[in-house]
Amino acid sequence: MPPDHDRLFKTLLRAFFGDLLHLMVPTIAVRLDIARTAFLDKELLADATEGRRREADLLARIPLHGGGSLLVHVEIEARARSRMPHRLRSYASRIQAIYSGQLLSILLNLRGGLAGVHHATLDGELSGPELSPFRYVVFGLSGCSGAEYMARTEPLAWALAALMRPDGARAAHKLACQRRIAEARLADERRILLMDFVEAYLELTGDEAREYKILGAQNHGETTTVWMTWSERMKAEGRKEGLKLGKQEGRQEGRQEGRQEGRQEGRQEGLKLGKNEGRKEGRQEGLQEAARSLRQILVFQLEQRFGPLPASVHHQVEAIDSLRRLTRLAERVLTVSSLRELRLR
């Protein structure tokens, strides 16, 4: 389990919140205007069971088609725990004391608990027409069939399959998850989120990693295009383009030199010079492309966190060329409470 699983999961679910609802509560999801989801995070909840206050993992208000809205509260647990349903009810009471409207409570268990999606109520509570039991929806990931969820149409399911039961070897399962994501028609920033999630959560042992590379190589070099992180792919593409340009310039310069001092020596010297220049240009283009992608991701995260952005914020992001600064800003988006605190300038 990656140490920053909480941040990874929250980022993924924010970007694919509609997918989560379609996977867990499809009959409710079709009645929601998911494109207008407003996240209400940073809300402190009383935790009577532990005597402290904490933030909700995810809290959102989603308009209903035809009027009204629904509150959706999501809690992510690394492992199923018996006391969590009671905490969930405590959180629900706190949320409804602050916000009006119906509340849907969702619990995601990464490990343990019943497999799949099921509706639940608190054990040991009285039932009857005079009583209103606390109801919630649970999604137990680890016991589900990864192949079954990779066959779903929701992209979120392909990433969550990394935490599910593989039908065969884990190396083949990881490659299948990544292939499903790589072959889909997705925006780059969304594909990157899914790929990075699979890379983080489906960690392989040394033997499994070697098997994974062999399997990728057997699939026409698929490993080189699927298993690398997005930044490594950008660098590889830059080198490839630089080498191509270098060869073209080298041949041209080589022919010219060859007419004067000998064709063979001219080609060799021209190719050498061309490769050096091509690599330099390729690296520069690769860095520029990486910066463009990071700016797109940062804007996407900011819009998910704070809603529509003013034009001034777009201009400030576009003016940032440093990959290191863009990466740090993207990491801080989930921890700051306002755009001003992020300090884009």
Stockholm file with secondary structure:
# STOCKHOLM 1.0

chainA/1-345         MPPDHDRLFKTLLRAFFGDLLHLMVPTIAVRLDIARTAFLDKELLADATEGRRREADLLARIPLHGGGSLLVHVEIEARARSRMPHRLRSYASRIQAIYSGQLLSILLNLRGGLAGVHHATLDGELSGPELSPFRYVVFGLSGCSGAEYMARTEPLAWALAALMRPDGARAAHKLACQRRIAEARLADERRILLMDFVEAYLELTGDEAREYKILGAQNHGETTTVWMTWSERMKAEGRKEGLKLGKQEGRQEGRQEGRQEGRQEGRQEGLKLGKNEGRKEGRQEGLQEAARSLRQILVFQLEQRFGPLPASVHHQVEAIDSLRRLTRLAERVLTVSSLRELRLR
#=GR chainA/1-345 SS CCTTHHHHHHHHHHHTHHHHHHHHCHHHHTTBCGGGCEECCSCEEEETTTTEEEECSEEEEEEBTTSCEEEEEEEEESSCCTTHHHHHHHHHHHHHHHSCSEEEEEEEESSSSSSEEEEEECTTCCCSTTCCCCEEEEEECTTSBHHHHHTSSCHHHHHHGGGSBCSSCHHHHHHHHHHHHHHSCCCHHHHHHHHHHHHHHSCCCHHHHHHHHHHHHHTTTHHHHHTSCHHHHHHHHHHHHHHHHHHHHHHHHHHHHHHHHCHHHHHHHHHHHHHHHHHHHHHHHHHHHHHHHHHHHHHHHHHHHHSSCCHHHHHHHHTCCCHHHHHHHHHHTTTCSSHHHHCCC
#=GC SS_cons         CCTTHHHHHHHHHHHTHHHHHHHHCHHHHTTBCGGGCEECCSCEEEETTTTEEEECSEEEEEEBTTSCEEEEEEEEESSCCTTHHHHHHHHHHHHHHHSCSEEEEEEEESSSSSSEEEEEECTTCCCSTTCCCCEEEEEECTTSBHHHHHTSSCHHHHHHGGGSBCSSCHHHHHHHHHHHHHHSCCCHHHHHHHHHHHHHHSCCCHHHHHHHHHHHHHTTTHHHHHTSCHHHHHHHHHHHHHHHHHHHHHHHHHHHHHHHHCHHHHHHHHHHHHHHHHHHHHHHHHHHHHHHHHHHHHHHHHHHHHSSCCHHHHHHHHTCCCHHHHHHHHHHTTTCSSHHHHCCC
//
